Amino acid sequence: MFYQGVEIELSLSFLDGLGRSYATPENYWDVYFGVTEGCKEALDNAGIEISFPQRDIHFKSGNLS
């Protein structure tokens, strides 16, 4: 397997990344999931969390007119 550089864009609720790895066809899925899991573990080990934007809507009971 060969792995080449990473470009990452940080959005509000996700990381959009581009990397390039090369693998033989029989190893493709092992490499694909291995890279994904490796990135997740690296972020976890560095204490980096991606939070999701949240909007809380509160409804009051009773007459709304």
C-alpha positions as CSV (number, residue, x, y, z in Angstrom):
1,M,0.0,0.0,0.0
2,F,1.1,3.5,-0.7
3,Y,-0.4,6.6,0.9
4,Q,0.0,10.1,-0.3
5,G,-0.7,13.4,1.5
6,V,-4.0,14.7,3.0
7,E,-5.9,17.8,2.4
8,I,-8.6,18.6,5.1
9,E,-11.4,21.2,5.2
10,L,-13.1,21.8,8.6
11,S,-16.8,22.5,8.3
12,L,-19.4,23.1,11.0
13,S,-20.2,19.4,11.6
14,F,-17.7,17.4,9.6
15,L,-14.2,17.1,8.3
16,D,-14.0,16.9,4.5
17,G,-10.7,15.3,3.6
18,L,-8.9,14.2,0.5
19,G,-6.1,11.7,0.5
20,R,-4.8,9.2,-2.0
21,S,-3.9,5.6,-1.2
22,Y,-3.0,2.8,-3.5
23,A,-3.8,-0.8,-2.9
24,T,-4.2,-4.0,-4.9
25,P,-7.8,-4.9,-5.7
26,E,-7.9,-7.7,-3.2
27,N,-6.8,-5.3,-0.4
28,Y,-8.9,-2.4,-1.3
29,W,-11.6,-2.6,1.4
30,D,-9.0,-3.4,4.1
31,V,-7.1,-0.3,3.2
32,Y,-10.3,1.8,2.9
33,F,-11.6,0.9,6.3
34,G,-8.1,0.9,7.8
35,V,-7.5,4.5,6.7
36,T,-10.9,5.6,8.0
37,E,-10.4,3.9,11.4
38,G,-6.9,5.3,11.6
39,C,-8.1,8.8,11.1
40,K,-10.8,8.4,13.7
41,E,-8.3,7.0,16.2
42,A,-5.8,9.8,15.6
43,L,-8.5,12.4,16.2
44,D,-9.7,10.7,19.3
45,N,-6.1,10.4,20.6
46,A,-5.5,14.1,20.0
47,G,-8.8,14.9,21.9
48,I,-10.4,16.4,18.8
49,E,-14.2,16.2,18.6
50,I,-16.4,17.3,15.8
51,S,-19.5,18.8,17.4
52,F,-22.8,19.1,15.5
53,P,-24.6,22.4,15.3
54,Q,-27.7,22.2,17.5
55,R,-30.9,24.3,17.7
56,D,-33.2,23.9,20.7
57,I,-36.8,24.8,20.2
58,H,-38.9,25.2,23.2
59,F,-42.7,25.1,23.0
60,K,-44.8,26.7,25.8
61,S,-48.1,24.9,26.5
62,G,-51.2,26.9,26.5
63,N,-53.1,29.3,24.2
64,L,-50.8,30.7,21.5
65,S,-53.2,33.4,20.2
